[in-house]
């Protein structure tokens, strides 16, 4: 693990991916710990509506997988990674903005699940491909483990902070903070990706 962390830190592209992934995991766990509570308590979802909304995330994942290659061919690898992260965060704002009749609230959350999970799928496919392309074969397992440790290790802290802020600030403001942090701040780290990463797509 130590060798893997060192390799990640000394390779600019891997370092940018790791910092972005850790940031996204931290803020994403705000949503993870508050989503169901928010949908049921604030929006009045029943079990069926909540289940349908979450299930649409799987549909979004499938659509994202289908669109991953066309996206990178159209925009390039670097812009695809940055754009998918930033747009995914902005689309997540539909969750705290959801209001009105139950049908409208359901539609807003379904849209967030479809588009947000689709963009996350596009990002994940190309992030893993880039990581594998720039990592020496002998370090690939250790680098992958280090990246997973970075994202997974900070996740519980995000859940703890998200739960605390949800109680202190309210659920809607905390979800808005999660969307902005998981999108804007995560994309900020990706701006440090070298322009040469686009060469990895050829």
C-alpha atoms as an extended CHARMM CRD file, in Angstrom:
* protein
*
       202  EXT
         1         1  UNK       CA              0.0000000000        0.0000000000        0.0000000000  PROA      1               0.0000000000
         2         2  UNK       CA              2.8230000000        2.4150000000        0.8980000000  PROA      2               0.0000000000
         3         3  UNK       CA              4.4940000000        1.8550000000       -2.4620000000  PROA      3               0.0000000000
         4         4  UNK       CA              1.1590000000        2.3460000000       -4.1850000000  PROA      4               0.0000000000
         5         5  UNK       CA              0.4660000000        5.6050000000       -2.3330000000  PROA      5               0.0000000000
         6         6  UNK       CA              3.9330000000        6.8590000000       -3.2480000000  PROA      6               0.0000000000
         7         7  UNK       CA              3.3460000000        6.0430000000       -6.9120000000  PROA      7               0.0000000000
         8         8  UNK       CA              0.0100000000        7.8720000000       -6.8370000000  PROA      8               0.0000000000
         9         9  UNK       CA              1.4940000000       10.9530000000       -5.1910000000  PROA      9               0.0000000000
        10        10  UNK       CA              4.4410000000       11.2490000000       -7.5790000000  PROA      10              0.0000000000
        11        11  UNK       CA              2.4050000000       10.8310000000      -10.7840000000  PROA      11              0.0000000000
        12        12  UNK       CA              0.4650000000       14.0930000000      -11.4500000000  PROA      12              0.0000000000
        13        13  UNK       CA             -2.4440000000       12.4290000000      -13.2300000000  PROA      13              0.0000000000
        14        14  UNK       CA             -2.8780000000        9.7470000000      -10.5630000000  PROA      14              0.0000000000
        15        15  UNK       CA             -2.5950000000       12.3490000000       -7.8090000000  PROA      15              0.0000000000
        16        16  UNK       CA             -5.3250000000       14.4670000000       -9.4290000000  PROA      16              0.0000000000
        17        17  UNK       CA             -7.5790000000       11.4270000000       -9.7860000000  PROA      17              0.0000000000
        18        18  UNK       CA             -6.9950000000       10.3920000000       -6.1690000000  PROA      18              0.0000000000
        19        19  UNK       CA             -7.7290000000       13.8520000000       -4.7700000000  PROA      19              0.0000000000
        20        20  UNK       CA            -10.8500000000       14.1350000000       -6.9000000000  PROA      20              0.0000000000
        21        21  UNK       CA            -12.0220000000       10.6700000000       -5.9030000000  PROA      21              0.0000000000
        22        22  UNK       CA            -11.4700000000       11.3550000000       -2.2070000000  PROA      22              0.0000000000
        23        23  UNK       CA            -13.3490000000       14.6550000000       -2.4150000000  PROA      23              0.0000000000
        24        24  UNK       CA            -16.2400000000       13.0490000000       -4.2670000000  PROA      24              0.0000000000
        25        25  UNK       CA            -16.4020000000       10.1970000000       -1.7520000000  PROA      25              0.0000000000
        26        26  UNK       CA            -16.4090000000       12.6060000000        1.1910000000  PROA      26              0.0000000000
        27        27  UNK       CA            -19.2770000000       14.7260000000       -0.1080000000  PROA      27              0.0000000000
        28        28  UNK       CA            -21.0640000000       11.8050000000       -1.7240000000  PROA      28              0.0000000000
        29        29  UNK       CA            -21.4930000000       10.2230000000        1.6750000000  PROA      29              0.0000000000
        30        30  UNK       CA            -23.4210000000       13.3070000000        2.7910000000  PROA      30              0.0000000000
        31        31  UNK       CA            -26.0330000000       12.2400000000        0.2540000000  PROA      31              0.0000000000
        32        32  UNK       CA            -25.7100000000        8.5770000000        1.1510000000  PROA      32              0.0000000000
        33        33  UNK       CA            -26.5800000000        9.1490000000        4.7940000000  PROA      33              0.0000000000
        34        34  UNK       CA            -29.3620000000       11.7020000000        4.2050000000  PROA      34              0.0000000000
        35        35  UNK       CA            -31.0420000000       10.7340000000        0.9250000000  PROA      35              0.0000000000
        36        36  UNK       CA            -33.6850000000        8.2910000000        2.1500000000  PROA      36              0.0000000000
        37        37  UNK       CA            -34.4510000000       10.3710000000        5.2330000000  PROA      37              0.0000000000
        38        38  UNK       CA            -34.8720000000       13.4680000000        3.0720000000  PROA      38              0.0000000000
        39        39  UNK       CA            -37.0870000000       11.7550000000        0.5010000000  PROA      39              0.0000000000
        40        40  UNK       CA            -39.3940000000       10.2750000000        3.1260000000  PROA      40              0.0000000000
        41        41  UNK       CA            -39.4820000000       13.0330000000        5.7250000000  PROA      41              0.0000000000
        42        42  UNK       CA            -39.1810000000       16.1780000000        3.6010000000  PROA      42              0.0000000000
        43        43  UNK       CA            -40.7740000000       15.1150000000        0.3130000000  PROA      43              0.0000000000
        44        44  UNK       CA            -43.3010000000       12.5610000000        1.5400000000  PROA      44              0.0000000000
        45        45  UNK       CA            -42.0750000000        9.6150000000       -0.5340000000  PROA      45              0.0000000000
        46        46  UNK       CA            -43.4540000000        6.1800000000        0.2080000000  PROA      46              0.0000000000
        47        47  UNK       CA            -41.3990000000        3.0240000000       -0.0720000000  PROA      47              0.0000000000
        48        48  UNK       CA            -42.4540000000        2.4060000000       -3.6910000000  PROA      48              0.0000000000
        49        49  UNK       CA            -41.5840000000        5.9370000000       -4.8230000000  PROA      49              0.0000000000
        50        50  UNK       CA            -38.2090000000        5.7950000000       -3.0930000000  PROA      50              0.0000000000
        51        51  UNK       CA            -37.4540000000        2.3730000000       -4.5840000000  PROA      51              0.0000000000
        52        52  UNK       CA            -38.4040000000        3.5160000000       -8.0860000000  PROA      52              0.0000000000
        53        53  UNK       CA            -36.2620000000        6.6150000000       -7.7950000000  PROA      53              0.0000000000
        54        54  UNK       CA            -33.1820000000        4.7080000000       -6.6480000000  PROA      54              0.0000000000
        55        55  UNK       CA            -33.7250000000        2.0360000000       -9.3180000000  PROA      55              0.0000000000
        56        56  UNK       CA            -33.4750000000        4.6930000000      -12.0060000000  PROA      56              0.0000000000
        57        57  UNK       CA            -29.8320000000        5.0780000000      -11.0180000000  PROA      57              0.0000000000
        58        58  UNK       CA            -29.1850000000        1.6430000000      -12.4950000000  PROA      58              0.0000000000
        59        59  UNK       CA            -30.7730000000        2.7170000000      -15.7580000000  PROA      59              0.0000000000
        60        60  UNK       CA            -28.5500000000        5.7940000000      -15.7080000000  PROA      60              0.0000000000
        61        61  UNK       CA            -25.4710000000        3.5980000000      -15.2000000000  PROA      61              0.0000000000
        62        62  UNK       CA            -26.3840000000        1.5710000000      -18.2730000000  PROA      62              0.0000000000
        63        63  UNK       CA            -26.9360000000        4.6670000000      -20.4040000000  PROA      63              0.0000000000
        64        64  UNK       CA            -23.6350000000        6.0960000000      -19.1810000000  PROA      64              0.0000000000
        65        65  UNK       CA            -21.7980000000        2.9300000000      -20.1640000000  PROA      65              0.0000000000
        66        66  UNK       CA            -23.2750000000        3.1660000000      -23.6660000000  PROA      66              0.0000000000
        67        67  UNK       CA            -22.3290000000        6.8300000000      -24.0140000000  PROA      67              0.0000000000
        68        68  UNK       CA            -18.8390000000        6.6320000000      -22.4980000000  PROA      68              0.0000000000
        69        69  UNK       CA            -16.9650000000        6.0140000000      -25.7390000000  PROA      69              0.0000000000
        70        70  UNK       CA            -18.9010000000        8.5450000000      -27.8700000000  PROA      70              0.0000000000
        71        71  UNK       CA            -18.3360000000       11.1680000000      -25.1560000000  PROA      71              0.0000000000
        72        72  UNK       CA            -14.5610000000       10.7560000000      -25.0790000000  PROA      72              0.0000000000
        73        73  UNK       CA            -14.3820000000       10.6850000000      -28.8760000000  PROA      73              0.0000000000
        74        74  UNK       CA            -16.3180000000       13.9520000000      -29.0330000000  PROA      74              0.0000000000
        75        75  UNK       CA            -14.7340000000       15.8830000000      -26.1660000000  PROA      75              0.0000000000
        76        76  UNK       CA            -11.4230000000       14.1910000000      -25.3970000000  PROA      76              0.0000000000
        77        77  UNK       CA            -10.4770000000       12.3420000000      -22.2340000000  PROA      77              0.0000000000
        78        78  UNK       CA             -9.5420000000       15.2880000000      -20.0190000000  PROA      78              0.0000000000
        79        79  UNK       CA            -12.6370000000       17.3440000000      -20.8100000000  PROA      79              0.0000000000
        80        80  UNK       CA            -14.8640000000       14.2820000000      -20.4520000000  PROA      80              0.0000000000
        81        81  UNK       CA            -13.5490000000       13.5730000000      -16.9450000000  PROA      81              0.0000000000
        82        82  UNK       CA            -13.8530000000       17.2000000000      -15.8450000000  PROA      82              0.0000000000
        83        83  UNK       CA            -17.2140000000       17.7470000000      -17.5140000000  PROA      83              0.0000000000
        84        84  UNK       CA            -18.7900000000       14.5620000000      -16.1760000000  PROA      84              0.0000000000
        85        85  UNK       CA            -17.7180000000       15.4570000000      -12.6340000000  PROA      85              0.0000000000
        86        86  UNK       CA            -18.8680000000       19.0720000000      -12.7890000000  PROA      86              0.0000000000
        87        87  UNK       CA            -22.1780000000       18.3430000000      -14.5150000000  PROA      87              0.0000000000
        88        88  UNK       CA            -22.8530000000       15.4520000000      -12.1470000000  PROA      88              0.0000000000
        89        89  UNK       CA            -22.5000000000       17.7750000000       -9.1700000000  PROA      89              0.0000000000
        90        90  UNK       CA            -24.7360000000       20.4300000000      -10.6890000000  PROA      90              0.0000000000
        91        91  UNK       CA            -27.4060000000       17.8790000000      -11.5630000000  PROA      91              0.0000000000
        92        92  UNK       CA            -27.3000000000       16.6650000000       -7.9500000000  PROA      92              0.0000000000
        93        93  UNK       CA            -28.6730000000       20.0740000000       -6.9960000000  PROA      93              0.0000000000
        94        94  UNK       CA            -32.0300000000       18.8020000000       -8.2370000000  PROA      94              0.0000000000
        95        95  UNK       CA            -32.2290000000       16.7860000000       -5.0220000000  PROA      95              0.0000000000
        96        96  UNK       CA            -32.2360000000       19.6820000000       -2.5070000000  PROA      96              0.0000000000
        97        97  UNK       CA            -34.2540000000       21.8190000000       -4.9580000000  PROA      97              0.0000000000
        98        98  UNK       CA            -37.0440000000       19.2390000000       -5.2010000000  PROA      98              0.0000000000
        99        99  UNK       CA            -40.3750000000       20.7140000000       -4.0930000000  PROA      99              0.0000000000
       100       100  UNK       CA            -43.9960000000       20.9980000000       -5.0690000000  PROA      100             0.0000000000
       101       101  UNK       CA            -46.4500000000       18.1860000000       -5.7080000000  PROA      101             0.0000000000
       102       102  UNK       CA            -45.2220000000       14.6690000000       -5.0450000000  PROA      102             0.0000000000
       103       103  UNK       CA            -45.1310000000       13.8500000000       -8.7530000000  PROA      103             0.0000000000
       104       104  UNK       CA            -42.8500000000       16.7940000000       -9.4670000000  PROA      104             0.0000000000
       105       105  UNK       CA            -40.5270000000       15.8880000000       -6.5990000000  PROA      105             0.0000000000
       106       106  UNK       CA            -40.3240000000       12.2990000000       -7.8470000000  PROA      106             0.0000000000
       107       107  UNK       CA            -39.5510000000       13.5140000000      -11.3780000000  PROA      107             0.0000000000
       108       108  UNK       CA            -36.7460000000       15.7600000000      -10.1160000000  PROA      108             0.0000000000
       109       109  UNK       CA            -35.1150000000       12.9840000000       -8.1260000000  PROA      109             0.0000000000
       110       110  UNK       CA            -35.4940000000       10.4980000000      -10.9840000000  PROA      110             0.0000000000
       111       111  UNK       CA            -33.8320000000       12.9990000000      -13.3170000000  PROA      111             0.0000000000
       112       112  UNK       CA            -30.9960000000       13.4130000000      -10.8320000000  PROA      112             0.0000000000
       113       113  UNK       CA            -30.5660000000        9.6420000000      -10.5540000000  PROA      113             0.0000000000
       114       114  UNK       CA            -30.6730000000        9.0360000000      -14.3140000000  PROA      114             0.0000000000
       115       115  UNK       CA            -28.3340000000       11.8100000000      -15.3720000000  PROA      115             0.0000000000
       116       116  UNK       CA            -26.1130000000       11.8430000000      -12.2950000000  PROA      116             0.0000000000
       117       117  UNK       CA            -25.4760000000        8.1080000000      -12.2700000000  PROA      117             0.0000000000
       118       118  UNK       CA            -25.0100000000        8.1280000000      -16.0360000000  PROA      118             0.0000000000
       119       119  UNK       CA            -22.3210000000       10.7840000000      -15.7680000000  PROA      119             0.0000000000
       120       120  UNK       CA            -20.6910000000        8.9220000000      -12.8950000000  PROA      120             0.0000000000
       121       121  UNK       CA            -20.5580000000        5.7970000000      -15.0540000000  PROA      121             0.0000000000
       122       122  UNK       CA            -18.9170000000        7.7250000000      -17.8940000000  PROA      122             0.0000000000
       123       123  UNK       CA            -16.3610000000        9.1040000000      -15.4670000000  PROA      123             0.0000000000
       124       124  UNK       CA            -15.6190000000        5.7780000000      -13.7980000000  PROA      124             0.0000000000
       125       125  UNK       CA            -15.0420000000        3.9320000000      -17.0730000000  PROA      125             0.0000000000
       126       126  UNK       CA            -12.5000000000        6.4550000000      -18.2900000000  PROA      126             0.0000000000
       127       127  UNK       CA            -10.9230000000        7.0750000000      -14.8890000000  PROA      127             0.0000000000
       128       128  UNK       CA            -10.1200000000        3.3780000000      -14.4920000000  PROA      128             0.0000000000
       129       129  UNK       CA             -8.8860000000        3.1240000000      -18.0870000000  PROA      129             0.0000000000
       130       130  UNK       CA             -6.5820000000        6.1190000000      -17.6110000000  PROA      130             0.0000000000
       131       131  UNK       CA             -5.2820000000        4.7530000000      -14.3300000000  PROA      131             0.0000000000
       132       132  UNK       CA             -4.4400000000        1.4310000000      -15.9500000000  PROA      132             0.0000000000
       133       133  UNK       CA             -2.8190000000        3.0850000000      -18.9620000000  PROA      133             0.0000000000
       134       134  UNK       CA             -0.3840000000        5.2540000000      -16.9920000000  PROA      134             0.0000000000
       135       135  UNK       CA              0.4830000000        2.8510000000      -14.1790000000  PROA      135             0.0000000000
       136       136  UNK       CA              3.3580000000        0.3910000000      -14.6390000000  PROA      136             0.0000000000
       137       137  UNK       CA              2.1010000000       -3.1850000000      -14.6910000000  PROA      137             0.0000000000
       138       138  UNK       CA              4.0490000000       -4.1720000000      -11.5800000000  PROA      138             0.0000000000
       139       139  UNK       CA              2.3620000000       -1.3970000000       -9.5570000000  PROA      139             0.0000000000
       140       140  UNK       CA             -1.1530000000       -1.6760000000      -10.9420000000  PROA      140             0.0000000000
       141       141  UNK       CA             -2.5740000000       -3.7170000000       -8.0690000000  PROA      141             0.0000000000
       142       142  UNK       CA             -0.9470000000       -1.5450000000       -5.4150000000  PROA      142             0.0000000000
       143       143  UNK       CA             -2.0400000000        1.6850000000       -7.0920000000  PROA      143             0.0000000000
       144       144  UNK       CA             -5.6100000000        0.4240000000       -7.4370000000  PROA      144             0.0000000000
       145       145  UNK       CA             -5.6460000000       -0.5970000000       -3.7850000000  PROA      145             0.0000000000
       146       146  UNK       CA             -4.2840000000        2.8110000000       -2.7710000000  PROA      146             0.0000000000
       147       147  UNK       CA             -6.9160000000        4.6450000000       -4.8220000000  PROA      147             0.0000000000
       148       148  UNK       CA             -9.6670000000        2.5210000000       -3.3010000000  PROA      148             0.0000000000
       149       149  UNK       CA             -8.2570000000        3.1220000000        0.1740000000  PROA      149             0.0000000000
       150       150  UNK       CA             -8.2460000000        6.8840000000       -0.4050000000  PROA      150             0.0000000000
       151       151  UNK       CA            -11.8730000000        6.9720000000       -1.5260000000  PROA      151             0.0000000000
       152       152  UNK       CA            -13.1800000000        4.3030000000        0.8300000000  PROA      152             0.0000000000
       153       153  UNK       CA            -11.2560000000        5.5130000000        3.8470000000  PROA      153             0.0000000000
       154       154  UNK       CA            -12.6370000000        9.0270000000        3.7240000000  PROA      154             0.0000000000
       155       155  UNK       CA            -16.2090000000        7.8740000000        3.0610000000  PROA      155             0.0000000000
       156       156  UNK       CA            -17.1480000000        7.1360000000        6.7010000000  PROA      156             0.0000000000
       157       157  UNK       CA            -15.8210000000       10.5570000000        7.7190000000  PROA      157             0.0000000000
       158       158  UNK       CA            -18.0630000000       12.1120000000        5.0930000000  PROA      158             0.0000000000
       159       159  UNK       CA            -21.0580000000       10.2190000000        6.4380000000  PROA      159             0.0000000000
       160       160  UNK       CA            -20.2860000000       11.4080000000        9.9630000000  PROA      160             0.0000000000
       161       161  UNK       CA            -19.8450000000       15.0410000000        8.9080000000  PROA      161             0.0000000000
       162       162  UNK       CA            -22.9140000000       14.8710000000        6.6700000000  PROA      162             0.0000000000
       163       163  UNK       CA            -25.0580000000       13.5550000000        9.5010000000  PROA      163             0.0000000000
       164       164  UNK       CA            -23.7920000000       16.2620000000       11.8430000000  PROA      164             0.0000000000
       165       165  UNK       CA            -24.3900000000       19.0400000000        9.3120000000  PROA      165             0.0000000000
       166       166  UNK       CA            -27.8030000000       17.6430000000        8.4640000000  PROA      166             0.0000000000
       167       167  UNK       CA            -28.7970000000       18.0860000000       12.0890000000  PROA      167             0.0000000000
       168       168  UNK       CA            -27.0970000000       21.4610000000       12.5130000000  PROA      168             0.0000000000
       169       169  UNK       CA            -27.9090000000       23.1600000000        9.1970000000  PROA      169             0.0000000000
       170       170  UNK       CA            -30.8630000000       21.1500000000        7.9360000000  PROA      170             0.0000000000
       171       171  UNK       CA            -31.0410000000       18.4160000000        5.3340000000  PROA      171             0.0000000000
       172       172  UNK       CA            -31.6010000000       20.6180000000        2.2700000000  PROA      172             0.0000000000
       173       173  UNK       CA            -28.5980000000       22.9100000000        2.8510000000  PROA      173             0.0000000000
       174       174  UNK       CA            -26.3890000000       19.9020000000        3.5760000000  PROA      174             0.0000000000
       175       175  UNK       CA            -27.4740000000       18.1700000000        0.3590000000  PROA      175             0.0000000000
       176       176  UNK       CA            -26.7770000000       21.3760000000       -1.5790000000  PROA      176             0.0000000000
       177       177  UNK       CA            -23.3190000000       21.5350000000       -0.0200000000  PROA      177             0.0000000000
       178       178  UNK       CA            -22.7640000000       17.8960000000       -0.9690000000  PROA      178             0.0000000000
       179       179  UNK       CA            -23.7140000000       18.5550000000       -4.5930000000  PROA      179             0.0000000000
       180       180  UNK       CA            -21.4320000000       21.5760000000       -4.8990000000  PROA      180             0.0000000000
       181       181  UNK       CA            -18.5480000000       19.9470000000       -3.0550000000  PROA      181             0.0000000000
       182       182  UNK       CA            -18.8160000000       16.6810000000       -4.9370000000  PROA      182             0.0000000000
       183       183  UNK       CA            -19.0150000000       18.4920000000       -8.2670000000  PROA      183             0.0000000000
       184       184  UNK       CA            -17.0970000000       21.7520000000       -8.1650000000  PROA      184             0.0000000000
       185       185  UNK       CA            -14.3260000000       20.7710000000       -5.7460000000  PROA      185             0.0000000000
       186       186  UNK       CA            -13.8430000000       17.3610000000       -7.3350000000  PROA      186             0.0000000000
       187       187  UNK       CA            -13.6280000000       18.9470000000      -10.7660000000  PROA      187             0.0000000000
       188       188  UNK       CA            -11.1010000000       21.4830000000       -9.4370000000  PROA      188             0.0000000000
       189       189  UNK       CA             -8.6110000000       18.7040000000       -8.7210000000  PROA      189             0.0000000000
       190       190  UNK       CA             -9.1380000000       17.3270000000      -12.2310000000  PROA      190             0.0000000000
       191       191  UNK       CA             -8.0470000000       20.6470000000      -13.7220000000  PROA      191             0.0000000000
       192       192  UNK       CA             -4.5730000000       19.5170000000      -12.6660000000  PROA      192             0.0000000000
       193       193  UNK       CA             -4.6850000000       16.6020000000      -15.0870000000  PROA      193             0.0000000000
       194       194  UNK       CA             -1.9350000000       17.1060000000      -17.6820000000  PROA      194             0.0000000000
       195       195  UNK       CA             -3.1570000000       17.8400000000      -21.1960000000  PROA      195             0.0000000000
       196       196  UNK       CA             -1.1550000000       14.7940000000      -22.2970000000  PROA      196             0.0000000000
       197       197  UNK       CA             -3.7760000000       12.4550000000      -20.7840000000  PROA      197             0.0000000000
       198       198  UNK       CA             -5.7100000000       12.8510000000      -24.0250000000  PROA      198             0.0000000000
       199       199  UNK       CA             -2.9050000000       10.9380000000      -25.7190000000  PROA      199             0.0000000000
       200       200  UNK       CA             -3.8640000000        7.9000000000      -23.6110000000  PROA      200             0.0000000000
       201       201  UNK       CA             -7.1140000000        7.6930000000      -25.5550000000  PROA      201             0.0000000000
       202       202  UNK       CA             -5.3540000000        6.9830000000      -28.8400000000  PROA      202             0.0000000000
